[in-house]
Amino acid sequence: MAGTDLKVTELDFADIKTNLKNYLKNQSTFNDYDFEGSGLSVLLDVLAYNTHYNAMTAHLALNEAFLDSAQIRGNVVARARMLSYVPRSILSPRSSIQIVVQVGAESGTLPATLTLNRGAKLTSIVDGEEFNFIVLNTQTASLVVTDASNKTYTFDSVEIAEGTYKTAKYRVDNSIENQKFQIADKDVDTSTLRVRVQANEESSAFDIYTLFTTLLNVVSDTKIYHLQENANGFYETYFGDGVTGFKPTNNNIVTMDYVFSNATEANGATTFTMVDSIGGYSNISVTTLTNAAGGSDQETLESIRFNAPLTFTSQNRAVTADDYRSIIQREFSNISAISTWGGEDNDPPNYGNVFVCIKPVTSNVLTTAEKENITTNILKGKNVVSITPILVDPNFTNLSLEVFFKYNPNLTDRSSVELTAVVRDTIDDYSLNELNKFDGVFRHSALLQDVDNSDPAILNSTIRPKMFKNITPSTTTSENNFELNFAGPFYVSGSLDDYSINSSAFKIGGVDHYFGDEPISGSTLRNVIVYKIVSGVRVTVISDAGEVDPTLGKITLNSFGPDSTASIRITAVPLSLDIAPKRDQLLSISSADVVINPQEDSIATAGTTGAVSYTTTNRFST
């Protein structure tokens, strides 16, 4: 009989119930039942719900089996582990300081050296909240005697990290197969982890184990430990099996000490106070060498999804530019944006090098110590021998915007001032989400669309972008040599009266002067001039103050000497309304550089009568 077979391909609840109902209707036992009004309808609901629930469970379980679709962190981590990828933990803000212990007032014999132990505590206050900082490495300083009252021990370049120092001990039990030692704090900074093993509780000798990163030179007695994140979100360590890495013996004591942190909250700490004494001395002064930076939250699921396949592809070797990016992203936290490119793509080409540009989270450029850490600790041993990694600072091109919009006041309760605030917030959001990253293209039409959609009363808008950079000159002419590379070519009108660049005023001899430029006969390059305005007329004061290459968006400045070192803004109109950064270039829009002009739309409010007074916005500033 047709319809006696139960269909099992439907997944929707209603369709499942309909299939069950049709199946029963075609059975002679139930052919006279009222399935809508009887208790059998409730039973069909239960059956349909159960079938639907099982189908959804199977669907979700299958999703959790793949890195791209898994939603539970433990499953994402497990899939990444198969690619030999360990998700990055929370990272503590770090700072470099100098500690001076003054012992001139102390009596008795002073020791020749003084030791600053790992775990010594300092404090710092950020936004009214106190944070602990911990010394990461044990250091020794020698006594320096300047005179009878000035005797000091100086600890230079002491690295400290925000957080709480903790020590945990475990006993090795080899009857437990694949014994693992879990770190009790989820907010641990695993980069601060130190793993040591001693023979027993009474032993004073420790073997220090290092984190496994490569099989190279790893043999049966190599003291290494492995690190992974488990399904519960805790990090755990385990040791070798006696073939690949040394295997501790029964009743050995494993000691793990580490710092667990508040992640980003202490970024920017500038002043530190020593809490612990050093060798019993407490007259201690602390000088900050670098402000606290680099604190970041634990790696997100989307970051794991992105980085795990890249790391697996590179096999912990830096060969291509993408390899450098994935390795640095995995092992260095203070990254807001990163760009890598080969020397063949540099301008000018620089073969034998790979370039890395990083915009940090908490500032515009990396510190010297952070750059050295990347090149000597993170990349060393992974990059190709003949290739030298070079870290360069981001090259910012700032954008200023003139924004005009017309609005119909009959479509909104907001005033023109309130609409201006809405538009400004929209532009700020665009800058935050789309710019300040190395692939952050300024898309003119996209921003226009955002502005038009920010309020129903806004009917149309016009945006005039300009590019600018700020320079800080010297009062000595010979020291003023600047090369400014903008993110796009310049617009040149072709008129002798129009400059392709202009500047804010700077004083020479107490008089306001400005930068401009003039065409060079037979060349696309232009000559930079310095001029002043006398009775409304431009008078050239310096006829050769540099060169402009509009095609490359490059300006060189020299041979000028202002009265002061006050900042000078150099501005150019982009050739295209879309601006695309390359290599180390970043685009940035500050709210202070956005001028917004609201205009009531006379046609929308008065119809054809309003067309008489309707005005449009010029493409260029006049």
N, C-alpha and C positions, 0 to 999 in steps of 0.2 A: 504494500500500500504506500502511495506517495506520502511523504512527510513523516514516515515512521522513523527515519534516521535523524538523530540529534546533531545539529550543526555545532561545531566546536571552534569555528574560526572567528566568531564575534568577540570583541573586547569591551564594547560599551555596555553599561549596566542594563539600559532599556532593551537593547537588542538581545542580550543574554536571556532576559526574562521572557521576551517574545518568543525566542526559540524554544525555551522550556515549555511555554504554554502551548505553542503549536504542536510540539511533540506529544504532549499529553492529550490534546484534543483529538489527535489521530489514533489514540488507543481506544479500543472498544470499551474498556473499563470506565473511561472518563468522558465518553462522547456526549453525555447529557449534563455535564457539570457547568455551573455558572462560575467561570474562573474570576470574574471581576468582583462578584459579591460574596464569594464563599471564603471560608478559612483557608482554602487551598492557595488563594492569592497571597496570603501572608507567608505560607511555606515557600512559594515561588520567589518571594522577595528575599527570603533568607538564603535560598539556593543561589539566586542571582548575585546577591551580595558576596557570598562566600566564593563563588566562581570569579567575580570581578576582583575581589581582594587578592585571591591567589594569583590572578593574572598580573595585577599591579605589583605584587611582591616579586614575582619572577622577573618582571620588567625592570624594577629598580635594582634587584640583585645583579642582573646582567649589566646594568649601567655601572654599578660599583666595581665591576671587574676590569674596567678600562680607565686609563689615566685621563683621557679627554672628557669622560662623562661622569666619573665618580664625584660625589658631593661630600661624603664623609671624610674628614681629614685623615683618619687612620687608614682608609682604603687608598687615598691619593698617595700617602706616604709609602704604603706597601708597594704600590705600582712603581713609584719612583725608585724604591730600593732595588727593584729588579734591573734598573738602569744604573745601579751603583751611585745613586744620588742621595745625599743627606741634606734635608732641608735646613736652611740656616736658622739658628736660634735667635732669640732676642740678643741684641748687641748693646753693650753699655756705652754711654758717653765717655770719651777718654780725653785726657789732658796731659800735657807735659809740663813739669814744674821743676824748679830748683829749690832744694831744701838746704838751709844753712843752720847748723847747730853751733851756737855761741857758748863757749865754755871758759871765757876769760875770767869770769868771777868764781870759777870752781877752785877748790883747794885740793891739795894732794896730787898724786901722780896721775896724769891723764893717759889713757891708752893711745897707742900709736895709730890705731885704726878704730873705726866705729862702724857697726853694721846696721843698715836699715832693712828690716825683715819684710818679706812678702806678707801682706795682710795688715800692715800698719794703717791706721785709720785717720782720715781727714774729714772735714765737713765743708760744705759750701751752701750758700743760701741763694735760691733762684725763685724769683717772684714771691718772696716771702716764705717759702718752704725750704726746710733744711734737708739736705741730702748727704748721705755718707759716700766717701770716696776711699778706695782701697789701693795701696801700693801693690803693683803686680809682680815686681821682680826684686829679689834680694840684691842689695848693693852695698859696697864697702867704700868708705871715704877715709883718707888719711888726715891726721892732725896737721893744720897749718898755723904756725905761730908768727904773727906779724909783730906784735909787741906783747908786753906783760899782760895787758888788758884785752888783747884782741887775739883770741885763739879759737879757731873754727874747724868744723868738719863740713865739707860742702859736697852734697849729692847732686850731680848735674843730670839733666834730662831724665828725671824720674817719671815713669809712665804710671798714671793712676786711672782707675775706672770707677764709675759710680755703681754703688750697690752694697750688698752685705756679703761678707766673707764667711764661708761655711766649709767645714770639713766633715767627711763621712767615711766610716771604716766598714769593711766587709771581710768575711772570712771565705777563703777559697774552699769549695767542696767539689772535688772532681767526680763524686758520685752523681752529681747533677749534670746531666748531659747538656752541653752548650750553656753553661751557667752565665748569666748576664747580671750586671750590677747597675741597678736603676738609680738615676739622680733624682732626689726627692722633690726638687723644685722645678716646676714647668718654666719659670721665668729665668732659668739659668742662662748665662752667657757662656756657651761652650768654648769660645775662643780663650777664655780664662782658665779652662779646666787643666788641672795637673794631676796625673795619675802616677802613683808610686806603689811599689810592692816591697814588703819586708818579710823576712823568713818567718817570724812569729811576733807576738806582742812584746816580748822582751828585747827583741833585736833593735839596735839603733842605726843599722845600715839600711838604706833604701836604694832600690833600683828604680830609676826614672824611666817610664815608658813614653814613647812618642806616638802621636796619632798616625795611623796607617793612611798613606796617600797613594803609594805605588808599590808594585811588586819588585821593582828594581832593588837589588841587593838585600832583599828580605830572605833570610834563611832560617833554619830551625831555632837558632838562639838569638834572633833579633828581638829586642824588647819593644814591641809595638802593641797598641790597643786599637780596637775598632769602635766606632761611634755610630749610633743609629737612633732614630726616633721610633718609639714603639706605637702600638695601636691605641694606647691610652693617652698619647700626647707627651709622654715623658721621654727624655733622652736616657740611653743606657749604653754601657760599655761592655766589651768582651775581649778576650785575648786570643792569641794564636792557638793552633792545635798541635804544636810541637813539630810540625813540618813547615808550615808557613807562619813563622812567628813563634816566639817562645811561649810555652804553656806553664803558668805558675803551678806549683805543687800544692798538695793538700795542706790546709791550715796556714798557708801564706796569708798575710794580712794586706788587703788592698786599701789604700788611702786615696781618696779623691777630694781635692779641695778646689773651690771655684767661687765665682761671684755670681749672685743672682741680683737682678737689676730692675729698675723702673723704666727701662727702655728710653724713650725720648724726653722724659720730663725734665732731666737735668742738662739737656743740651744748652749750651751758651753760658754755663757756669764760668765765672771769671776770677773769683777770689776764693782761696782755700785756707783753712786753718787746721794746723796739726792738732789732733786730739791725743794720740798716744805719745809718750816720751820715747826717745831713741837712746838706748843704752843707759837709761836712767836720767838723761838730761832733758829738760823741758823748755829751755830758752831757745826756741826754734822760730825761724822766719821762713816764709814760703813765698817764692816769686813765681808767678804764672808765666810760662813760656808760650803755651798755646791754650786758648780757651777750650772748654769741654765741647766735644762735637762727636758725631758718628753714632749716637744712640739711635736705635731703630727697633721697630717691632719685629716679632717673629715672621718668617717668610710666609706669605699668603698662599692659598691654594692655587690661584691663577699664576703666581710667580713660579711655583713648583712645576705646574703644568708646562710653562714656557721654558724653564731652564733645564729641567731634567733631560729631555731629549737632546738639547744642544750639548750638554755636558757629556752625555753618552757618546754623541757623535765625535766630539773632540778627544775622548778617551784620556782626559786630563793632560792633553798636549796642545800647545798653542801653535797652530800652523796657519790657519786663516784668520782674518780680522774678527770673524764671528767667534772663533775659539777664544781669543783674548777677552772679548766682551763677556762670554759665558763664565769663564774662569774668574774674572774679577768680580762679576756680580754675585757669584757663589761665595766668595771668600772676603769681600769687602762691602761694608754696609752703608757707608756715608755717600750714597749715590742717589741723586735726584734724577739725573739723566746721564747717559753714556754714549759716546760715539767712538768707533774704531775704524781705521782705514789704512790701507797699505801705502808704502812710500811711492808706489807707481801712480797712486791717485792723488798724491799731494800736489800742492801748487807753491813752488815748482816741484817736480818729481824728486824724490829723495830715496833712491833704491837702497835696500839693505836695512830699512827701518819699518816699523809699524807704529802708527800714532794712536794714542789713546787720549781722549778728552773726557773729563768727568766734571759735571756740575754737582757739587756736594749738596746735601740736604740743608745744612745750616749756614752756608756762606756761598760766595760766588766762585772761589777757587780752593783747591786742596792746599794743605800746608806742606812744607818741605818734608816733614816727617812722614806724612801720609803717602806722598809720592814715592819716597824711599822704601816704605813698607811694601807698596805694590810691586815695585821693580825688583827688589832684593828678596822679599819673602814669598810673595804670591806667585810671581811669574818666573822667578829664577828656577831653572831645572825643567821648566815646561815648554819654554819657547825654543824655536829652532836656533842652533848655535850661531848661525851666520846672520840672524835677524836681531836687531836691537830695538827694544820697546822704548818709545819716547812719550812721556806724559806732557801734554800741553794744556794751557788754561783755556777756558771757554772764551769765545770772542762774541761779546754782546752787541747786537744792533738794537737800539731802542727805537720804538715807534711812537710818534705823536699823532693824534687823530683829531681832525675837525669833523664833527658830526652835526648834520642838519636833519631834522625830521619835521614833517608836517602832520598835524593831528586834527581830528574832528572833536571839539569839546563836547558835542552832543552825545558822544558814544562812551563817555567816561565821567566818573566823579572826581578823577584826579585833576589837580591843577598842573600847569606847565612845569612848575618846580618839582612836583611829585613824579611826573612823567620823565623829567630829566634824571631823577634819582633812579628810576627803574631802568632807563637806558644805560646809565653808568654801571649799575649792578650787572646788567647783561654783558657789557664789555669786559668787566672784571672777571666774570665767570668764563668768558671765551678765552681770555688771556691765561687764566689758571688751568683750564682743561685742554686747550689746544696749543698753547705756546710754551716757552721755557723748556722745550725738549728739542733734541737735535733733529727730529723729523717733524717739528712743529711748523707747518707752513701757514702763513697768514693768507687765508682764503677770503678775499674781499666779499664775494657774493654770499658766502656762508655767514659772515658777520652781519651783512645787511639783512639777511633773512631773520637772524636772531633778533635784531633790533626791531624789524617790522612786526615780528610775532610777540614781542614783549608786552604789548598792550593792544586791545582791539581798536583803540582810538588812533593809533599810529597808522597813517595811510601810506607813506613812503619815506625813504631816508636816503641820504647821501653821505658818504664818508670819504674824506680826503686824507690819506696817510702820508706821513713824511718819516724819513729815517734820520736818526741823529746819534752822535757819539760825543762824549765829554772828554776833554783833555785838560790836564793840569800842567801848565807851562812853567818854565824857569824864567827868572828875570835875566839870565845870561843867554844871549843870543845863540852861542855855539852849542848850548845844551838842548836846544829845542829842535829835536828831530823826531817826528811822529810819522808812523805809517798806519793809516786807518783803513781797514777792510770791511766794507759794508756787505750786507746779505743780498744785495741786488744791484743791478746797473742803475745809472742815474738818467733822469729825463733831461734832455737838452733842447731848449725851445728853438735854437737857431738864430735868435735875435741877439745882436751885439749888446743890447741894453739889459738882457736877462742873464743872471748868473745861474749856473747849475748847482752851486753850493752857496750857502750863506752861514753866518755865525752870529752868536751873541756878541755884545760889545765888550771890548777889552781896552784898557787905557795904555797909551804910549805918550809920555810927556804930559800926563793929566788929561788927555783928550781921548774921547771914544773912537776906537778904530774897529774895523770889521774885515773878515775874509770874504773875498769874492774870487771870480775866475774869468779868464778871457780865452778865446780860441787861439790855438797855435796854427798858423798857416800851413796847409798841406798835411795836417795830422789830426787824428781823432782825439789826441790828448789836449788838455787845456792847462793854462798857466795860472797858478794861484797868485793873487795879489792881495795886498793889505791897503785898505782905503779908509778915508775919513769923509765926513759930510760937511761941506762948507757952503753956507747959504743955500742949502737944498741941493747942492751939486756934489757928486762923488769925485773925490780927488785921490788919485793913486799915490800912496806913500812908499810902498815897497812893491816893485814890479815883478819880482821873482821870489816868491815865498813858498814855492813848492810846485806840485803837479797833480792834476786830476786825470784819472783814467775812467771816464764815464761808463765804458763798456764793462770793465771789471768791477766797478764800484769801489775804486781805490783812490785814496787821497794821501799824498805825502806833504808834510809841512816842515819848513825850516826857515832860517834866516829872519827870524822876528824875535823881538825881545820886549815883552810887555812890562809895565811898571810893577805888577804883582803876580803872585802865583794863583790868583783866582781862576776857577774853572771856566773854560770856554766851551760852548756848545757849537758843534759843527753839524749843519743840517743839509739834507739833499732830498729832492723829490724823486721817488722811485719811478723807473721807466714803466713798470707794470704795476697794476693794482694788487696783484698777487705777489707775495715775497716768499721765496723758498731758500732757507739756509742750507749751507753745505759744510761738511766736515766738522770743524770746531765752532760753527756759528750758531748762535741762539737769538731768538727774537723775544722781546719783552715789551709789555705795555704797562706803564704806571698810570694809575687813575689821575695823578696830578698832571699828566701830559695829554689828557683828553678834554677837549673843549666841545661842549654840547650846546647847540642852538635850536630850541624848539620854535616852531612857527605854526600859527593857527592857519588851517587850510581854508582860504576864503571861498573857493568853489564848493567845497563840501558843506559849508554853512550858509552860503548865499546863492548857490546855483550859478547860472550863467552870468548874473550880475557881478558875482565875485571874481569872474575871470578877468575883469578890467584891472584889478589890483593884485592879481596872482603873480608871484615871482618864482623863478627857478634858481637853483644853486649852480654857480660856475664850477666847471671841472677843476680849475686851478685857482689858487689863492690870488687875489689881486692886490 
